Amino acid sequence: MKKIDPKKLFSREWEFMLGVANIKQLPDHRNPEIAFIGASNVGKSSIINALLGRKIAIVSNTPGRTRQLNFFCSDKTLTDSLVLVDMPGYGYAKAGKKDVESWQKTSFEYLARRSNLKRVFLLLDPVKGVKESDKDIANMFNTLGVSFQIVLTKVDKLKEHEIKKTEDSLNEISKKWPALYPGIIRTSSVHKIGIHDLQNAIVEILNFL
């Protein structure tokens, strides 16, 4: 199989495909999907925009604005297309309890049932540290057998020893997470730190399919 070129893949004309509010609306295709999840206000949409080199995911200063599964693809005919999924943030959100429970249910069912989901990138903000909600999500991945990898966001706001402290803590905790793919990716959407590393990680997944 011909190896995928990261530069060519991410320089394509990416588009918003659809938003999914419940599991019945999931698109019916077999294309590989890569999902992104993290606590509210972790910078998830900003990372996706940096990854694709365009403002495609909505960035807001209000936590919890992503309230559905948002699908993005480089070809709406899904011919030789990778699909990226922006998942609702967990934690704080200005929404009613029933709405939050509905997003959580849809996200859980997506993670549990989606056979073409190849990996989830769990985004963590090292400024805030690893929270219990982050650990709960990681434990859920292990229960479901979903492959995931950790991405640190906003690393430009910390010094090297502070980032290293977070990584050391994660490496210790992650011994209990067999579904975790090794290698923590450091990123900053503002300074484009680690964006190429994230692109290469995604291409590596695709090249082994």
NORVENVEN-V785927 format. One record per backbone hydrogen bond with DSSP energy under -1.0 kcal/mol. CO is the residue of the C=O (numbers start at 0). NH is the residue of the N-H. Records with the same first field share a line. If there is no record, write none. Layout:
CO=NH ; NH
This chain:
4=8
5=9
11=13
14=72
17=70
19=68
21=24
22=25
26=28
31=82
32=117
33=84
34=120
35=86
36=122
37=89
38=41
42=46
43=47
44=48
45=49
46=50
47=51
48=52 ; 53
53=55
68=19
69=85
70=16
71=83
72=14
74=77
82=33
83=71
84=35
85=69
89=39
92=94
95=99
96=100
97=101
98=102
99=103
100=104
101=105
102=106
103=107
104=108
105=109
106=110
107=111
108=112
109=113
112=114
113=116
115=32
118=34
119=148
120=36
121=150
123=152
124=128
130=134
131=135
132=136
133=137
134=138
135=139
136=140
137=141
138=142
139=143
140=144 ; 145
146=119
147=180
148=121
149=184
150=123
151=186
153=156
154=157
158=162
159=163
160=164
161=165
162=166
163=167
164=168
165=169
166=170
167=171
168=172
169=173
171=174
172=175
173=176
176=179
178=147
184=151
186=154
187=192
192=187
193=197
194=198
195=199
196=200
197=201
198=202
199=203
200=204
201=205
202=206
205=208
